[in-house]
Amino acid sequence: MRHFGSKEQLFLAAVPGPRDLPELLPGPPETMPERLVAYLTRALRCLLEPVGPPESSEGTSPS
């Protein structure tokens, strides 16, 4: 059993994704759309990554 020191630590461990939102804000307003797209792309990649071991396809045949 794993122990987390606080609710915040538990949340950070349970929710995948980049934690660099404060780095998104500084900069010229003209480049905000590009920074936002880059941030959201990283976040989506984290959400779409498989978490556990890949499922084995042994014993199954395509239909």
Residue pairs with C-beta under 8 A, 6 or more apart in sequence:
4 10
4 13
12 19
16 46
16 47
16 49
16 51
17 42
17 43
17 46
17 47
18 39
18 42
18 43
18 46
20 39
21 39
24 35
24 36
24 39
27 35
